[in-house]
Amino acid sequence: MTIQQLKSEVRNELLKNILPFWSEKMADTENGGFYGRMNGEGKLISGAEKGGILNARILWTFSSAYLHEKNPAYLEMANRAKSYILEHFFDTQFGGTYWTISFDGKPVDSKKQIYSQAFFLYAFSEHYRASGDETSLQTAIKLFRMIEKRSFDNSLNGYFEAYSRDWQLLEDLRLSEKDENEKKTMNTHLHILEAYTNLYRVWKDAELAKQLRNLILIFTMKIVNQTTKHLNLFFDENWNSKADIVSYGHDIEASWLIDEAARVLGDKELLTGVQKICVEIAEASCEGLQADGSIVYELDKGHLDSDRHWWVNAEGVVGFLNAWELTGNQEWLDKAMNCWKFIQENLIDTDNGEWFWSISDAGTTNLKEDKAGFWKCPYHNSRMCLEVMARGE
């Protein structure tokens, strides 16, 4: 496969399969915005709660698709998401955004998870890039200032995880039940990094530049394990690592997001050192690479979860392609191609649209987890397609 063929195939996947699924099957024609869930069997759950992360990622996806393709239908979907979010997800009394709302737009879980705030920032900055809508830029800037005011640890550095509606630090800080209950996490820092990078593309603010640089250094000095080059995932407030888990998907995702952040920041000296580390992280992620081209999920206290998740393999394609661009080593490009081939043959639902959640080591398709839902969003796979389309020229 040539790089041009890869670019053509992922563009076709994005435009013919992923985006139509979300615009045609998930737009909520009854209550506005987008439905909160479709189960793995393809049944729409019209009364499901609507998650902030899902809606932010929908806004980002269609904004980015319009930015690249200039199809007015994509901007229409992005504007639909933007309007619904502004009307229903923002807390006009205490600031920030709700974690979940009901199917008809009323707050259900009003906690302020910083991970979610970052995704809204990411989405609104992308909407501004696509549309030039000043409201979206100002919304993103407001979210940046709120995260810095509420979450940044001025004493020990980094960002705390989660707050009540009125901004009291919560006892249960977890994003999901599978996570460790710690005050600082790799995952939240990764997506603040991603969001601040996107905002800095369009708003060259000195404080934002300072905090973006700080986030890059947090990763290279505190989060990346200096021995294994994997990412440590959970930390106490003093940056002591609190879990023995290797997340291969987050490794390969971070390997290109940290590079992207340093590129956008524009400090050549910093970038040189960062890119060396990014290749090392990508190399560490290859411990999860399988002979069929796929990447397994994670290694938790010595137990390997060998399922092939949709998002892990989407990130694999981008991360391997990025490592190829950094090194010129053909083996990285081969890894990207092989991972894409695995996705085509195993994870894409060619009958009903979108991708399956995962496939087991034995080849069984996972229909128990959502086709679309709180965590199953048009983000990792759409972003993979858009990243590939923009690279390798």
C-alpha positions as CSV (number, residue, x, y, z in Angstrom):
1,M,0.0,0.0,0.0
2,T,1.3,3.5,-0.8
3,I,0.8,6.5,1.4
4,Q,-1.6,7.9,-1.2
5,Q,-3.7,4.8,-1.1
6,L,-3.8,4.9,2.7
7,K,-5.0,8.5,2.6
8,S,-7.6,7.7,0.0
9,E,-9.0,4.8,2.0
10,V,-9.2,6.6,5.3
11,R,-10.9,9.6,3.6
12,N,-13.5,7.2,2.1
13,E,-14.0,5.7,5.6
14,L,-14.6,9.1,7.1
15,L,-16.9,10.5,4.5
16,K,-18.8,7.4,3.6
17,N,-19.1,5.5,6.9
18,I,-18.2,7.4,10.1
19,L,-19.7,10.8,9.5
20,P,-23.0,9.6,7.9
21,F,-23.6,7.3,10.8
22,W,-23.5,10.2,13.3
23,S,-25.4,12.7,11.2
24,E,-28.1,10.3,10.0
25,K,-28.5,7.9,12.9
26,M,-27.6,9.9,16.0
27,A,-29.0,13.4,15.4
28,D,-31.9,13.6,18.0
29,T,-34.9,14.7,16.0
30,E,-37.1,14.7,19.1
31,N,-35.3,16.7,21.7
32,G,-32.5,18.4,19.8
33,G,-28.7,17.8,19.7
34,F,-27.7,14.1,19.5
35,Y,-29.0,10.9,21.1
36,G,-27.0,9.7,24.0
37,R,-26.7,6.0,23.1
38,M,-26.9,3.2,20.6
39,N,-26.1,-0.2,22.0
40,G,-23.8,-2.7,20.5
41,E,-26.7,-4.5,18.7
42,G,-27.5,-1.3,16.9
43,K,-30.6,-0.4,19.0
44,L,-31.1,3.3,19.6
45,I,-31.7,4.2,23.2
46,S,-33.6,7.5,22.7
47,G,-34.1,8.1,26.5
48,A,-30.5,7.7,27.4
49,E,-28.6,10.4,29.2
50,K,-26.4,12.6,27.1
51,G,-22.8,12.8,28.1
52,G,-20.7,15.9,27.9
53,I,-17.7,14.1,26.5
54,L,-19.8,12.6,23.7
55,N,-21.3,16.0,22.7
56,A,-17.9,17.8,22.9
57,R,-16.4,15.2,20.7
58,I,-19.2,15.4,18.2
59,L,-18.7,19.2,18.0
60,W,-15.0,18.7,17.5
61,T,-15.5,16.0,14.8
62,F,-17.8,17.9,12.6
63,S,-15.9,21.1,13.0
64,S,-12.7,19.4,12.0
65,A,-14.4,17.6,9.1
66,Y,-15.7,21.0,7.8
67,L,-12.3,22.6,8.3
68,H,-10.7,20.0,6.0
69,E,-13.5,19.2,3.5
70,K,-15.6,22.5,3.4
71,N,-18.8,20.5,3.1
72,P,-21.6,22.7,4.4
73,A,-23.4,19.7,5.8
74,Y,-20.6,19.2,8.3
75,L,-20.7,22.8,9.5
76,E,-24.5,22.4,9.9
77,M,-23.9,19.4,12.2
78,A,-21.2,21.2,14.1
79,N,-23.5,24.2,14.6
80,R,-26.2,21.9,15.8
81,A,-23.8,20.5,18.4
82,K,-22.6,23.9,19.4
83,S,-26.0,25.4,19.9
84,Y,-27.2,22.4,22.0
85,I,-24.1,22.4,24.2
86,L,-24.3,26.2,24.9
87,E,-28.0,25.9,25.8
88,H,-27.9,22.7,27.9
89,F,-24.4,21.8,29.1
90,F,-23.1,25.0,30.5
91,D,-23.7,25.9,34.1
92,T,-24.7,29.6,34.0
93,Q,-24.5,29.8,37.8
94,F,-21.2,28.3,38.7
95,G,-19.4,28.1,35.4
96,G,-18.1,25.1,33.5
97,T,-20.0,22.2,32.0
98,Y,-22.1,19.4,33.4
99,W,-21.0,15.8,33.2
100,T,-24.3,14.4,32.0
101,I,-27.8,15.7,31.2
102,S,-31.1,14.0,30.6
103,F,-32.4,13.0,27.2
104,D,-34.4,16.2,27.2
105,G,-31.6,18.5,28.3
106,K,-31.8,18.8,32.1
107,P,-28.7,18.4,34.4
108,V,-28.3,14.9,35.8
109,D,-24.7,14.8,37.1
110,S,-23.5,18.3,37.6
111,K,-20.0,17.5,38.7
112,K,-17.1,19.4,37.0
113,Q,-14.7,16.8,35.7
114,I,-11.6,18.7,34.3
115,Y,-11.2,16.0,31.6
116,S,-14.6,17.0,30.3
117,Q,-14.0,20.7,30.6
118,A,-10.9,20.2,28.4
119,F,-12.8,18.5,25.7
120,F,-15.3,21.3,25.5
121,L,-12.3,23.7,25.2
122,Y,-10.9,21.5,22.4
123,A,-14.2,21.4,20.6
124,F,-15.0,25.1,20.7
125,S,-11.5,26.1,19.6
126,E,-11.9,23.7,16.6
127,H,-15.3,25.2,15.8
128,Y,-13.7,28.6,15.8
129,R,-10.9,27.3,13.4
130,A,-13.6,25.9,11.1
131,S,-16.2,28.7,11.2
132,G,-14.5,31.9,12.5
133,D,-17.4,32.2,15.0
134,E,-16.0,34.6,17.7
135,T,-18.5,33.2,20.3
136,S,-16.7,29.8,20.0
137,L,-13.3,31.4,20.5
138,Q,-14.4,33.3,23.6
139,T,-16.0,30.2,25.0
140,A,-12.8,28.3,24.6
141,I,-10.8,31.1,26.2
142,K,-13.3,31.3,29.1
143,L,-12.8,27.5,29.7
144,F,-9.0,27.9,29.6
145,R,-9.2,30.6,32.3
146,M,-11.6,28.6,34.4
147,I,-9.4,25.4,34.3
148,E,-6.4,27.5,35.3
149,K,-8.3,29.2,38.2
150,R,-10.1,26.1,39.5
151,S,-7.8,23.1,38.8
152,F,-4.2,24.1,38.5
153,D,-2.0,23.1,41.5
154,N,0.1,26.2,42.1
155,S,2.1,24.4,44.8
156,L,3.0,21.1,43.3
157,N,2.1,21.6,39.6
158,G,-0.4,19.9,37.4
159,Y,-4.2,19.7,37.5
160,F,-6.6,18.2,39.9
161,E,-9.3,15.9,38.6
162,A,-12.8,16.6,39.6
163,Y,-15.0,19.0,41.5
164,S,-18.6,19.4,42.6
165,R,-20.9,21.8,40.8
166,D,-19.8,24.6,43.1
167,W,-16.1,23.7,42.7
168,Q,-15.3,21.8,45.8
169,L,-12.7,19.0,45.3
170,L,-14.5,15.6,45.2
171,E,-13.6,12.5,47.2
172,D,-14.5,10.3,44.2
173,L,-12.3,11.8,41.4
174,R,-12.5,8.9,38.9
175,L,-13.5,9.3,35.3
176,S,-14.9,5.8,35.2
177,E,-15.2,2.8,37.6
178,K,-12.1,1.2,36.1
179,D,-9.9,4.1,37.1
180,E,-7.8,4.6,40.3
181,N,-9.2,7.3,42.6
182,E,-6.2,9.6,42.5
183,K,-5.9,13.4,42.4
184,K,-3.8,13.6,39.2
185,T,-4.0,11.4,36.1
186,M,-2.1,11.1,32.9
187,N,-5.4,11.0,31.0
188,T,-6.7,14.4,32.1
189,H,-3.3,16.0,31.6
190,L,-3.1,14.5,28.1
191,H,-6.4,16.1,27.0
192,I,-5.7,19.4,28.6
193,L,-2.5,19.3,26.6
194,E,-4.4,18.5,23.5
195,A,-7.0,21.3,24.1
196,Y,-4.4,23.9,25.0
197,T,-2.5,23.0,21.8
198,N,-5.6,23.6,19.7
199,L,-6.4,26.9,21.4
200,Y,-2.8,28.1,20.9
201,R,-3.2,27.6,17.2
202,V,-5.6,30.5,17.1
203,W,-4.9,32.5,20.3
204,K,-1.2,33.3,20.9
205,D,-1.7,34.2,24.5
206,A,1.5,34.4,26.7
207,E,-0.1,32.6,29.7
208,L,-1.5,29.9,27.5
209,A,2.0,29.4,26.0
210,K,3.5,29.2,29.5
211,Q,1.0,26.6,30.6
212,L,1.3,24.6,27.4
213,R,5.1,24.4,27.8
214,N,4.5,23.4,31.4
215,L,2.2,20.5,30.3
216,I,4.8,19.3,27.8
217,L,7.4,19.2,30.6
218,I,5.0,17.5,33.0
219,F,4.8,14.7,30.5
220,T,8.5,14.4,29.7
221,M,9.6,14.8,33.4
222,K,6.9,13.4,35.5
223,I,4.4,11.2,33.5
224,V,6.8,9.3,31.2
225,N,8.4,6.5,33.1
226,Q,12.1,7.3,32.7
227,T,13.0,3.5,32.7
228,T,10.3,1.9,30.6
229,K,9.2,5.0,28.5
230,H,5.6,3.9,29.1
231,L,3.3,6.5,30.6
232,N,2.5,6.2,34.3
233,L,-1.3,6.7,34.7
234,F,-2.2,7.7,38.2
235,F,-0.5,9.9,40.7
236,D,-1.1,11.4,44.2
237,E,-0.8,15.2,44.5
238,N,2.9,14.9,45.0
239,W,3.4,13.1,41.7
240,N,4.0,9.7,43.2
241,S,2.9,7.0,40.8
242,K,0.1,4.9,42.3
243,A,-0.7,2.1,39.8
244,D,1.1,-0.6,37.9
245,I,-0.7,-0.3,34.6
246,V,0.5,0.0,31.0
247,S,-2.0,1.5,28.5
248,Y,-0.6,0.8,25.1
249,G,-3.3,3.0,23.4
250,H,-2.4,6.0,25.6
251,D,1.3,5.4,25.0
252,I,0.9,5.7,21.2
253,E,-1.6,8.5,21.4
254,A,0.6,10.6,23.7
255,S,3.6,9.9,21.4
256,W,2.1,12.1,18.7
257,L,0.1,14.5,20.8
258,I,3.2,15.6,22.8
259,D,5.0,16.1,19.5
260,E,2.1,18.1,18.1
261,A,2.0,20.3,21.2
262,A,5.7,21.1,20.9
263,R,5.4,21.9,17.2
264,V,2.5,24.3,17.8
265,L,4.3,26.0,20.6
266,G,7.2,26.6,18.2
267,D,10.3,26.3,20.5
268,K,12.8,24.5,18.3
269,E,15.2,23.6,21.2
270,L,12.3,22.1,23.2
271,L,10.9,20.3,20.1
272,T,14.2,18.5,19.4
273,G,14.3,17.0,22.9
274,V,10.6,16.2,22.9
275,Q,10.7,14.4,19.6
276,K,13.4,12.0,20.8
277,I,11.2,11.2,23.8
278,C,8.1,10.8,21.6
279,V,9.9,8.1,19.5
280,E,10.9,6.3,22.7
281,I,7.2,6.3,23.8
282,A,6.1,5.0,20.5
283,E,8.8,2.2,20.7
284,A,7.5,1.3,24.2
285,S,3.9,1.1,22.9
286,C,5.1,-1.6,20.5
287,E,5.2,-4.1,23.4
288,G,1.4,-4.2,22.8
289,L,1.8,-4.7,19.0
290,Q,0.6,-8.1,17.7
291,A,1.6,-10.1,14.6
292,D,-1.7,-9.2,12.9
293,G,-0.9,-5.5,13.0
294,S,-3.2,-4.7,16.0
295,I,-2.4,-3.3,19.4
296,V,-3.9,-4.9,22.5
297,Y,-5.5,-2.9,25.3
298,E,-3.4,-2.9,28.4
299,L,-1.2,-4.7,31.0
300,D,-2.7,-4.3,34.5
301,K,-0.5,-5.6,37.3
302,G,0.9,-8.3,35.0
303,H,-2.4,-9.3,33.5
304,L,-2.7,-8.7,29.8
305,D,-6.0,-7.6,28.4
306,S,-5.6,-8.7,24.8
307,D,-8.8,-7.2,23.4
308,R,-8.3,-4.9,20.4
309,H,-10.2,-1.7,21.1
310,W,-11.3,0.6,18.4
311,W,-9.7,3.7,19.9
312,V,-6.4,2.1,20.6
313,N,-5.9,0.9,17.1
314,A,-7.0,4.2,15.6
315,E,-4.4,5.9,17.7
316,G,-1.9,3.3,16.5
317,V,-2.2,4.3,12.9
318,V,-1.6,8.0,13.7
319,G,1.2,7.3,16.2
320,F,3.1,5.0,13.9
321,L,2.7,7.4,11.0
322,N,4.1,10.2,13.2
323,A,7.1,8.1,14.2
324,W,7.7,7.4,10.5
325,E,7.7,11.2,9.8
326,L,10.1,11.8,12.8
327,T,12.6,9.0,11.9
328,G,12.2,8.2,8.2
329,N,12.2,4.5,9.2
330,Q,10.0,2.5,6.8
331,E,9.2,0.1,9.6
332,W,7.0,2.7,11.3
333,L,5.0,3.3,8.1
334,D,4.6,-0.5,7.7
335,K,3.2,-0.6,11.2
336,A,0.7,2.1,10.4
337,M,-0.4,0.3,7.2
338,N,-0.7,-3.0,9.0
339,C,-2.8,-1.5,11.9
340,W,-5.1,0.1,9.3
341,K,-5.5,-3.2,7.5
342,F,-6.5,-4.8,10.8
343,I,-9.0,-2.1,11.5
344,Q,-10.5,-2.5,8.0
345,E,-10.9,-6.3,8.4
346,N,-12.0,-6.4,12.0
347,L,-13.3,-3.2,13.6
348,I,-15.3,-1.3,10.9
349,D,-19.0,-2.2,10.7
350,T,-19.5,-2.2,7.0
351,D,-23.2,-3.1,7.3
352,N,-24.5,-0.7,9.9
353,G,-21.8,2.1,10.0
354,E,-19.2,3.2,12.5
355,W,-16.8,0.8,14.3
356,F,-17.3,-2.0,16.8
357,W,-16.1,-1.3,20.3
358,S,-13.5,-4.2,20.2
359,I,-12.6,-7.6,19.0
360,S,-11.3,-10.4,21.2
361,D,-8.0,-12.2,20.8
362,A,-10.1,-15.1,19.5
363,G,-11.7,-13.0,16.9
364,T,-15.1,-12.5,18.6
365,T,-16.7,-9.1,17.9
366,N,-17.8,-7.3,21.1
367,L,-21.5,-6.4,20.8
368,K,-22.0,-5.9,24.5
369,E,-20.4,-2.5,24.5
370,D,-22.0,0.5,22.8
371,K,-21.9,1.4,19.1
372,A,-22.3,5.0,20.2
373,G,-22.5,6.3,23.7
374,F,-20.8,8.1,26.6
375,W,-17.3,6.9,25.7
376,K,-18.0,5.7,22.1
377,C,-17.8,8.8,20.1
378,P,-16.7,10.0,16.6
379,Y,-13.4,11.2,17.8
380,H,-10.5,8.7,17.8
381,N,-11.5,7.2,14.4
382,S,-12.5,10.5,12.7
383,R,-9.3,12.1,14.0
384,M,-7.2,9.2,12.7
385,C,-8.7,9.7,9.3
386,L,-8.2,13.5,9.3
387,E,-4.6,13.2,10.6
388,V,-3.7,10.6,7.9
389,M,-5.3,12.8,5.2
390,A,-3.1,15.7,6.3
391,R,0.2,13.9,6.6
392,G,2.7,12.1,4.5
393,E,2.8,14.5,1.6
